[in-house]
Amino acid sequence: MKALLKVIVVVVLILTSGFTFADDPLTPDPNGEFSKFTKEQLEQIEENLLAGLDSENSGLRISCAYFLGEIKSDDALIPLMAMLRNGVCDEEKIVAALSLYKINNARGLYQVKGAARFSESERVRRMCDIFYNTYIWEQKHPKSETDSYAIDTEYNGYSISDFLAEK
């Protein structure tokens, strides 16, 4: 019960703080701000989220699984694989698959691929297929540095964006 309370407090703090997880707490987020948590605090958050995966509360398990994917927790790999395989409901399995996709580990992605083919639930199969195919697409089309810049040169009233826009 004490671990459950800790996890709930951490999840509430995270949701209310507008915190974005960073790979390194000393790395600024996209807004140029530094993480509000120290490395030790991030480790404690991860530990509490892992404890929350063992809860009897399905909503708490789903929330913890989601946030473990957000922080790309390597320690969550095995518990998330178990959740994908043995989840109580489709939502647990789908969130576990999403988190495994976000963690981007070969073993976890292999499990997502297997669930896309063999899950008993059509909904879980469809979502796992989306996650796995997105991963494959990202591998074939790595994000380049130019993707983040808006290049819009004009010539005679025409711009590059006119040719790239979907019609």
N, C-alpha and C positions, 0 to 999 in steps of 0.2 A: 504494500500500500504506500509506503514511503517513497519507493522508486516511481510509482505512478504519479504521485503528487509532484515530485521533482520534474518529471517529464512534462506534465501539464503546465507548470510554472515556466519552464524553458520555452515551450511552444508559444505560450501567451506573450512572453517577453519578446520573442522573435517577431511574432505577428504585429505587435504594437510598436516596435521600434523602427520599422521600415528598414531593417537590416538586410543587407545583401551579403551572401557568403563569398569569400575570396579564397583562392588556393593558399595564399600566404597572408596572414593578418597584417603584414607590413606593406602589402601592395595596395595602392589606392584603387577604389572602385571606379567605374566609368565616369562618375562625377568628380573624380579627383580627391575624394575623401578617403580617409583610412578607416579600416574596420573598427567597429566599436568594441570589439572583443580581443583579448590577448590570446596567445596561442594556448595557454592553459585553460582559458575559459572555453575556447573552441573544442578542445579535447573533452572537457566536461560535458559540453552540449552533445557531442557525438556519443559519449558514453550513456548519457540519459536517453537519447533517442534510440540507441540500441536496446536499452532496457525496456523502452516503451513497445518494442516489437513483440515482447513476451506478454503484453497485457491481455486481459480478458475482453477489453473494450475494443471492438472492431474499428471504430472511428479513430481512436488513439493510435492503433496499429497503422492505419492508413496514413494518418498525419505524420507519424514518425518515419514511415517508409518514404514518403514524399520528401521530407526534409533531409533524410540521409542521401537521397539522390541529388538534392540541391547542393549539398556540401561535398558530393563525390566521395563518399566514405568507402574506402577500400575494405574496412573492417565489416561493413554491412553486406558485402558480397554474398556470403554463404546464407545469412538469415533472409536476405531478399530472394535468393534463389529458392529457398524453402517456402517462402511466402507465395512465390509465383506457382510453385508446384502444388502446394497444399492449402492455399488460401481458403477461407471460409466462404467468401463471396467473390463475385466477378470483380468488384471494385478493388479488393485487396490484391488480386492477381494483376490487374491492369496497372495499378500504382507501383507494384513491385517491378513489373516489366519496364515502366517508364523510368524508374530510378536506376534499374540495371542499364538501360540505354544511356542515361546521363552519366553514370559512373564510367562507362566506356571501357569495360574489361572484357577480354575475349571469352572467358568462361561464362560470364553473365549474358553476353550477347548470344552465345551459342544456346543458352537456355531459352532466351526470348525467341530465337529462331525455331527451336523445338516446340515451344508453346504455340507459335503461329501455325504449326502444322498439326499438332496432336492434341491440343486442349479440347476438352469436352464441350466447352462453351464457344458458340460461334462468335459472340461478342469479344471474348478474350482472344480468340484466334485472329480476328480482324484487327484489333488494336495492336497485338504483338507483331502482326505482319506490317502494319504502318511503322512501328518503331524500328523494326529490323530493316525495312526497305529504306527508311530515312537514313539510318546508319550507313547502309551500302552506298546510297547516293552521295552522302557527305564524304565518303572515302574516295569516290570517283571524281568529285568536284570540290576539292579543298578550297576553303575561303582564302582568297588572295588579299594582299594588302590593299589593292586598288578597290576592292569591294566596299571599303569604308569611306571612299571619297566620291563626291558627286562631280562627275566630269560632264560638263555641259557646254561644249563649244558650239558656236553658231557660225554658219556660213550661208549667206544669201537667204536669211530667214529660216533656215533649217538647222536643227540641232541634232546631236547624237540621240538625245532622249526621244525625239520623234520616231526614230527607227527602232528603238528598243521598246517602246510602249506597246503593251498588249492591246490589240484592237478587237 
